[in-house]
Amino acid sequence: MAVKNSLQGKAAPKNKMQVQYSAGGVDIVLTPEIVREYLVSGDKERVSTQEIVMFMNLCKASGLNPWAKEAYCIKYGNEPASMIVGKEAFMKRAESNENYDGYEAGIIVHDKECGEIVRRPGSFRLPEEEIVGGYATVWRKDRRHPYSIEVSFEEYAGRKKDGSLNRQWASKPATMIRKVALVQALREAFPSAFGGMYSAEESGYTEAEGSAAYIMANDDTAIPIEQHEEMPRMDAEQMQRQPEPVVTPPPATQEAPDGQQAFF
C-alpha cells in the first residue's frame, strides 16, 4: 500500500502573534488568547489586542514569567492597560546580577517639633513626624559611586477622587514610598536589566502585601489578580499538537478482460 504524507517536511502551524522565550530556566509560551483568558486582571473584555501584545513583548524583552506573578496586565475602567512588574521580580533580578552589592532604603520625614528633615532607614517613624518622601541607595561592585534616589511622597501617594489617601497609602505610607524609591534606584543602577519596568505604586495601583490575590486601584477597588501557577495544559498541548498525516490509499485494482494482460 502506498502511503503519502501531505505534511512531510512542514512544521506545525504557529500563531503569528505567539511569543516564546525562557525566563529563569522556564520555557514560556504566550499568545493573545492565553493572555486575555488567564493573565489580564480587571476588565479582560475591554483590553485591546495592541495592549496585550505590548504586555507579551514586555515579558519577553525583560525575561519575566507572568505565571510566577512577576508581571501583571491590569485593565481598569477607561484607563489604558498598565503593565506592572512585581517588587519581588525587581529584587530577584538584582540579586542574580553579579555586580549587585546591596542597597539601603528608607523614608524622609519632617520633624514638626524641631523643623528638621531626617532620612531614616527602614519604615519606622514617630507620631510627631510627617512623611515627606522616600530614599534608596544601590551599590554596584563595578562602580566607584553608588546610585541614590529621593522621591516625593506627594508625587506618588495614591489618592481617591476627593483627594484623600487611599486605604493602602493611608495605612502604610512609609512602606509604600520606600518601595517606590527602591525600585527607582534599582532602575537607575541597572538600566539594561530594569529599563521599561515599573512597579504598581508608580502606575497608580498598589501591590498587596503577602499572598493577597489582588491589586488595589487608587479608589480602593480591589482588582482580583488573574494568575495561575502554570499555563493550562490543554492550551499548551493544542499549540504544540501536530496535525495527523493524510493517508492516500492506492488506486483500486481492476481485473482485465479474458485474454488481455493487465498493466497497472
Buried (B, 14 or more C-beta within 10 A) or exposed (E): EEEEEEEEEEEEEEEEBBBEBEBBEEEBBBBBBBBBBBBBBBBBEEBEEEBBBBBBBBBBEBBBBBBBBBBBBBBBEEEEBBBBBBBEBBBEBBEEBEEBBEBBBBBBBBBEEEEEEBEBEEBEBEEEBEBBBBBBBBBBEEEEEBBBBBBEBEEBBBBBEEEEBBBBBBEBBBBBBBBBBBBBBBBBBBEEBBEEBBBBBBBBBBBBEEEEEBBBBBBEBBBEBBBEEEBEEEBBEEBEEEEEEEEEEEEEEEEEEEEEEEEE
